Amino acid sequence: MKQIMVIAQKEVTDGTRNRWILIVTALMAGLALVLTLLGSAPTGATKISSLAVTIVSLSSLSIFFVPLIALLLSYDAVVAEEERGTLLLLLSYPVARWQVVAGKFCGHFILLSSSIILGFGIAGIVIVLSADQAVEEQAWAGFALLIGSSILLGAIFLALGLATSAFVHERGTAAGAAIGIWLLFVLIYDLGLIGLLASSAGQMLNDVMITGLLLANPTDVYRMLNLTGSAETAALSAMTGLTGSGSIPPVTLTALLCLWIVAPLTAACAMFERRRL
């Protein structure tokens, strides 16, 4: 455990030194503030809390930015050290290969989760200061769920980036693979599903199959978890059809996100164990 924490501390120090955490935090806070200020506009007519509007807006935008930031943090974690010649030096110390992967993941996780908490937390403070009336406790629970699930989503793509870095042997290849992963899970998968539904007029897939396909994509699980958590967010996001008696419990969706972290992280450890240096 000590070796993992030492490597994690090094990754946090490196990320702080090259201002990664400052840049990411500023980006998160800027996006959250813009969406918070713009999101308060429709609430007067719809009588929907500004926090619910912010949750829908942030969750929709986080699907694009959080995975991208996570992949940028982790895609070269192993291969870059190998190219610089520091990986062999690191492994000459009494540290197991899986501990190297775990330590890098923990360090990047600390950087990313801190940025998300600080960035989204600033938006929450602005909502408190600018709200004309007290925000309901249920809305705050949804906002806390947004922050927690965004951290899990980032951890998933950190693990995918580490798995990619442990598999390839060139930094350029790792960068291309990271872009491909982002495009696949964030854009191509849903576009393909929409195209399949449109081409068959919904006749090829029943509701169970559609739900299964959505659960196979971590970004869709994240979307379902945040946009169906309450009647307000479901109405705003046009996902009221997923909030009925057949909806998937939040605990199940959270467990799926956690499984998506464990699987690629385990694969990263296994591939790094077999890697020839």
C-alpha positions in Angstrom: 0.0 0.0 0.0 2.9 2.3 0.8 4.3 1.9 -2.7 1.0 2.8 -4.3 0.7 5.9 -2.2 4.2 7.0 -3.1 3.5 6.6 -6.8 0.2 8.4 -6.4 1.8 11.3 -4.6 4.3 11.6 -7.4 1.6 11.7 -10.0 -0.3 14.4 -8.0 2.9 16.4 -7.6 3.6 16.2 -11.4 0.0 17.2 -12.2 0.2 20.1 -9.8 3.6 21.2 -11.2 2.5 21.3 -14.8 -0.8 23.0 -13.8 -3.0 20.2 -14.9 -5.2 20.5 -11.9 -5.5 24.3 -12.3 -6.4 24.1 -15.9 -9.0 21.3 -15.4 -10.5 23.0 -12.3 -10.8 26.3 -14.2 -12.5 24.5 -17.1 -14.9 22.6 -14.9 -15.8 25.8 -12.9 -16.2 27.9 -16.1 -18.5 25.4 -17.7 -20.5 24.9 -14.5 -20.9 28.7 -13.9 -22.0 29.4 -17.5 -24.6 26.6 -17.4 -25.7 27.7 -13.9 -26.2 31.3 -14.9 -27.9 30.4 -18.3 -29.9 27.6 -16.7 -31.8 30.0 -14.4 -33.6 31.6 -17.3 -36.4 29.1 -18.0 -37.3 28.4 -14.3 -39.6 31.4 -14.0 -42.0 30.0 -16.5 -41.7 26.3 -15.8 -41.5 26.5 -12.0 -38.6 24.1 -12.1 -35.7 24.7 -9.7 -32.6 26.3 -11.2 -30.6 23.5 -9.6 -32.5 20.9 -11.6 -31.8 22.8 -14.8 -28.1 22.9 -13.9 -28.0 19.2 -13.2 -29.4 18.4 -16.6 -27.1 20.8 -18.4 -24.0 19.7 -16.5 -24.7 16.0 -16.9 -25.2 16.4 -20.6 -22.0 18.4 -21.1 -19.9 16.3 -18.6 -20.5 13.3 -20.9 -18.3 15.0 -23.4 -15.6 16.7 -21.3 -15.0 14.4 -18.3 -14.0 11.3 -20.4 -11.8 13.5 -22.6 -10.0 15.1 -19.7 -9.6 11.6 -18.0 -8.1 10.1 -21.2 -5.7 13.1 -21.6 -4.5 12.5 -18.1 -3.9 8.8 -18.4 -3.3 7.8 -22.0 0.5 8.0 -21.8 1.0 7.1 -18.2 3.0 4.0 -19.0 4.2 4.4 -22.5 5.6 7.9 -21.9 7.7 6.7 -19.0 9.0 3.8 -21.1 10.0 6.2 -23.9 11.8 8.5 -21.4 13.6 5.5 -19.9 12.2 6.1 -16.4 10.0 3.1 -16.3 12.9 0.6 -15.9 14.3 2.8 -13.1 11.0 2.7 -11.3 10.7 -1.0 -11.6 14.2 -1.5 -10.2 12.8 -0.5 -6.8 10.9 -3.0 -4.7 7.5 -2.3 -6.3 5.2 -4.7 -8.2 4.0 -3.9 -11.6 0.4 -3.9 -10.6 1.3 -1.4 -7.8 2.7 1.0 -10.5 -0.6 0.9 -12.4 -2.7 1.2 -9.2 -0.5 4.1 -8.0 -0.8 6.0 -11.3 -4.6 5.5 -11.3 -4.9 6.7 -7.7 -2.8 9.8 -8.5 -4.8 10.7 -11.6 -8.1 9.9 -9.7 -7.1 12.4 -7.0 -6.4 15.1 -9.6 -9.6 14.6 -11.6 -11.9 14.2 -8.6 -10.5 17.3 -6.9 -11.1 19.3 -10.1 -14.7 18.0 -10.4 -15.5 18.7 -6.8 -14.1 22.2 -6.9 -15.5 23.1 -10.3 -19.0 21.9 -9.7 -18.9 23.0 -6.0 -18.4 26.6 -7.2 -21.6 26.3 -9.2 -23.4 25.0 -6.2 -22.2 28.1 -4.2 -23.4 30.4 -6.9 -26.8 28.7 -6.9 -27.1 29.2 -3.1 -26.1 32.9 -3.3 -28.3 33.7 -6.3 -31.5 31.6 -5.6 -34.6 33.6 -4.7 -35.9 30.8 -2.6 -34.4 27.8 -0.8 -33.6 24.8 -3.0 -35.3 21.6 -2.0 -33.3 18.8 -0.4 -34.1 16.4 -3.2 -32.5 18.8 -5.7 -29.3 18.9 -3.6 -29.3 15.1 -3.4 -29.4 15.1 -7.3 -26.6 17.6 -7.4 -24.5 15.4 -5.0 -25.3 12.4 -7.2 -24.1 14.4 -10.3 -20.7 15.1 -8.6 -20.3 11.5 -7.4 -21.3 10.0 -10.7 -19.0 12.4 -12.7 -16.1 11.2 -10.5 -17.0 7.6 -11.3 -17.3 8.4 -15.0 -13.9 10.0 -15.0 -12.4 7.0 -13.2 -13.8 4.7 -15.9 -11.9 6.6 -18.6 -8.8 6.9 -16.5 -8.8 3.1 -16.3 -9.4 2.8 -20.0 -6.6 5.2 -20.7 -4.2 3.2 -18.4 -5.2 0.0 -20.2 -4.4 1.6 -23.5 -1.1 2.9 -22.3 -0.2 -0.5 -20.9 -1.0 -2.2 -24.2 0.7 0.0 -26.9 4.4 0.7 -27.2 4.3 4.2 -28.8 3.0 7.4 -27.4 1.4 8.4 -30.7 -0.4 5.1 -30.9 -1.7 5.7 -27.4 -3.0 9.1 -28.3 -4.8 7.8 -31.4 -6.3 5.0 -29.3 -7.5 7.4 -26.7 -9.2 9.5 -29.3 -10.8 6.4 -30.7 -12.1 5.3 -27.3 -13.6 8.8 -26.7 -15.3 8.8 -30.1 -16.6 5.3 -29.6 -18.2 5.7 -26.2 -19.3 9.3 -26.4 -20.4 9.7 -30.0 -20.3 6.7 -32.3 -22.1 4.2 -30.0 -25.2 6.4 -29.5 -25.3 7.5 -33.1 -25.2 3.9 -34.2 -28.0 3.0 -31.8 -30.1 5.9 -33.1 -29.4 4.8 -36.6 -30.5 1.3 -35.8 -33.7 2.5 -34.3 -34.4 4.8 -37.2 -33.7 2.3 -39.9 -36.0 -0.4 -38.3 -38.6 2.1 -37.1 -38.1 0.6 -33.7 -39.3 -2.9 -34.8 -36.0 -4.7 -34.5 -35.4 -3.8 -30.8 -37.9 -4.1 -27.9 -37.6 -2.1 -24.7 -35.5 -4.7 -22.9 -33.0 -4.8 -25.7 -32.7 -1.1 -25.9 -32.2 -0.8 -22.2 -29.5 -3.6 -22.4 -27.7 -1.7 -25.2 -27.8 1.5 -23.1 -26.4 -0.3 -20.1 -23.5 -1.6 -22.2 -22.1 2.0 -22.6 -20.8 3.7 -19.4 -21.7 7.2 -20.7 -25.3 6.1 -21.2 -25.4 4.6 -17.7 -24.1 7.9 -16.4 -26.8 9.7 -18.3 -29.6 7.4 -17.1 -28.4 7.8 -13.5 -28.5 11.6 -13.5 -31.3 12.4 -15.8 -33.9 9.9 -14.3 -33.1 10.6 -10.7 -36.1 12.8 -10.2 -39.3 13.9 -12.0 -37.9 17.4 -12.6 -34.7 16.2 -14.3 -36.5 13.5 -16.3 -39.0 16.1 -17.6 -36.3 18.5 -18.5 -34.2 15.8 -20.3 -37.3 14.2 -22.0 -36.5 10.9 -20.3 -39.7 10.5 -18.4 -40.2 7.1 -20.1 -37.4 5.7 -18.0 -38.7 6.8 -14.7 -41.7 4.5 -14.4 -42.0 1.2 -12.6 -39.6 -0.5 -15.0 -36.8 2.0 -14.3 -33.4 0.7 -13.1 -32.6 1.5 -9.5 -29.8 4.0 -9.0 -27.9 1.5 -6.9 -27.7 -0.9 -9.9 -26.5 1.9 -12.2 -23.9 2.9 -9.7 -22.7 -0.7 -9.4 -22.4 -0.9 -13.2 -20.2 2.3 -13.2 -18.0 0.7 -10.6 -17.8 -2.5 -12.6 -16.7 -0.4 -15.6 -13.8 0.9 -13.4 -12.7 -2.5 -12.1 -12.7 -4.3 -15.5 -10.3 -2.1 -17.5 -8.1 -1.4 -14.5 -7.7 -5.2 -14.0 -6.9 -5.5 -17.7 -4.3 -2.7 -17.4 -2.6 -4.6 -14.6 -2.6 -7.9 -16.5 -1.2 -6.3 -19.7 1.5 -4.4 -17.8 2.5 -7.7 -16.1 3.1 -9.3 -19.5 4.7 -6.2 -21.0 8.3 -6.6 -22.3 10.5 -3.7 -21.5 
